[in-house]
Amino acid sequence: MDHVTVDIKDTIQTVYCIDMEDGEVVYKVVKQELDKGNAVELSFEGIEMVITAFLNSAIGRLFGEFEKDTVHRQVRAVNLHKDFVPMWDRVMRSAPIYYAHKDKVEHHTKKEMED
């Protein structure tokens, strides 16, 4: 298994991880590497802001495509400012649960909106 480092700042061309479309760009890069069987190290060097929506778009979605253990084993964050670590941890904990029960969650959400 090869190890690939993805520089977030270079990939999205900004120091702000706040846009879901930028998260989609990162997702596609990471997915492509996981499809090849590679491990991916996401470097957050120089990133000044991260929001959960970005992480869900970039990383959380991987749990809908790959086994939970694969994502946990082959994707990791480096140089992530300590203030953003709790968000990373939350996405890595909650996204697998969401994708394991996605149909049920979407059904209940739709029902709630209809009421």
C-alpha positions as CSV (number, residue, x, y, z in Angstrom):
1,M,0.0,0.0,0.0
2,D,1.4,3.4,-1.0
3,H,1.0,6.4,1.2
4,V,-0.1,9.6,-0.5
5,T,-0.1,13.1,1.2
6,V,-2.8,15.5,0.0
7,D,-2.0,19.1,0.9
8,I,-5.5,20.6,1.6
9,K,-4.4,24.2,1.1
10,D,-2.9,23.4,-2.3
11,T,-5.9,21.3,-3.3
12,I,-8.6,23.8,-2.6
13,Q,-6.5,27.0,-3.1
14,T,-7.6,28.6,0.2
15,V,-6.8,28.4,3.9
16,Y,-10.5,28.2,4.8
17,C,-12.1,24.8,4.8
18,I,-15.6,26.2,4.8
19,D,-17.1,25.4,1.5
20,M,-18.9,22.1,0.7
21,E,-17.8,22.3,-2.9
22,D,-14.1,22.4,-1.8
23,G,-14.9,19.4,0.4
24,E,-16.2,17.7,-2.7
25,V,-12.8,18.4,-4.4
26,V,-11.0,16.8,-1.5
27,Y,-13.4,13.9,-1.4
28,K,-12.7,13.0,-5.1
29,V,-9.0,13.1,-4.6
30,V,-9.2,10.9,-1.5
31,K,-11.7,8.5,-3.0
32,Q,-9.4,8.1,-6.1
33,E,-6.5,7.1,-3.9
34,L,-8.6,4.7,-1.7
35,D,-9.9,3.1,-4.9
36,K,-6.2,2.4,-5.8
37,G,-5.7,0.9,-2.3
38,N,-3.5,3.7,-1.1
39,A,-3.4,5.3,2.4
40,V,-4.1,9.0,2.4
41,E,-2.6,11.5,4.8
42,L,-4.5,14.9,4.7
43,S,-2.2,17.7,5.5
44,F,-4.0,20.7,7.1
45,E,-0.7,22.7,7.3
46,G,-1.6,26.4,7.0
47,I,-5.3,25.9,7.2
48,E,-6.9,28.7,9.4
49,M,-10.5,27.6,9.6
50,V,-12.4,24.3,9.3
51,I,-16.1,23.7,9.6
52,T,-17.9,20.4,10.1
53,A,-19.8,20.7,6.8
54,F,-16.5,20.7,4.9
55,L,-15.3,17.6,6.7
56,N,-18.6,15.8,6.1
57,S,-18.3,16.6,2.4
58,A,-14.6,15.8,2.2
59,I,-14.3,12.8,4.6
60,G,-17.7,11.8,6.0
61,R,-19.0,10.7,2.6
62,L,-16.2,8.2,2.3
63,F,-18.1,6.0,4.8
64,G,-20.9,5.7,2.2
65,E,-18.4,4.2,-0.3
66,F,-15.9,2.2,1.9
67,E,-16.0,0.0,4.9
68,K,-15.6,1.9,8.2
69,D,-12.4,0.1,9.0
70,T,-10.9,1.0,5.7
71,V,-11.5,4.7,6.2
72,H,-10.2,4.6,9.7
73,R,-7.1,2.6,8.7
74,Q,-6.3,4.5,5.5
75,V,-7.3,8.1,6.0
76,R,-5.7,10.4,8.6
77,A,-5.2,14.1,9.3
78,V,-1.9,15.6,10.0
79,N,-1.0,19.2,10.9
80,L,-4.6,19.7,12.0
81,H,-4.7,22.6,14.5
82,K,-5.8,21.3,18.0
83,D,-8.9,23.5,17.8
84,F,-10.2,21.5,14.8
85,V,-9.4,18.0,16.1
86,P,-12.8,17.6,17.9
87,M,-14.6,18.3,14.6
88,W,-12.4,15.7,12.8
89,D,-13.1,13.2,15.6
90,R,-16.9,13.9,15.5
91,V,-17.1,13.3,11.8
92,M,-15.0,10.1,12.0
93,R,-17.4,8.9,14.8
94,S,-20.8,10.0,13.4
95,A,-20.4,9.6,9.6
96,P,-20.2,5.8,9.8
97,I,-23.4,5.7,12.0
98,Y,-25.2,8.0,9.6
99,Y,-24.2,6.0,6.5
100,A,-25.1,2.7,8.3
101,H,-28.6,4.1,8.8
102,K,-28.9,6.5,5.9
103,D,-32.2,5.3,4.5
104,K,-33.9,5.4,7.9
105,V,-32.5,8.9,8.7
106,E,-33.7,10.2,5.3
107,H,-37.1,8.6,5.8
108,H,-37.6,10.2,9.2
109,T,-36.3,13.6,8.0
110,K,-38.7,13.6,5.1
111,K,-41.6,12.6,7.3
112,E,-40.7,15.4,9.8
113,M,-40.7,17.9,7.0
114,E,-44.1,16.8,5.7
115,D,-45.7,17.2,9.2
